[in-house]
Amino acid sequence: MCNNNRFDYIDYEGKLYPYLWLEIPNWGIYRVSTSSLSNALMENDLATYKSEEARHIDEMFFFFVEDEDFQLSDEEIIDVILRAVT
C-alpha cells in the first residue's frame, strides 16, 4: 500500500490502512483516509456497518478519498476534499 512516513496507519481486521491528519484552511485539523478503509468498514450494501468497531472507526475520520488520490500532496488532497464538500 502506501510506503511513506507521512502516513499513520490504522489496523482493521488485520489489514493496515493509511491515514493523514490534514489542516484544512478555515475549518481545522481532520483525519482523512482511503476509500479502501471506508469500504472495509461497510457491509456489501454500503449502508450498514460491519460491526460497532467499524462504526467507531468510521466516526474517527472526516473524509475518505479515492485510494489513488491518497498519493497526492497534502494540498492536493485538501483540494479534492473541498471540491467534494463545497
PyMOL commands that set and color helices and strands:
alter all, ss='L'
color gray80, all
select helices_A, chain A and resi 35-41+52-59+67-71+74-85
alter helices_A, ss='H'
color red, helices_A
select strands_A, chain A and resi 8-12+15-24+28-34+63-65
alter strands_A, ss='S'
color yellow, strands_A
deselect
rebuild
show_as cartoon
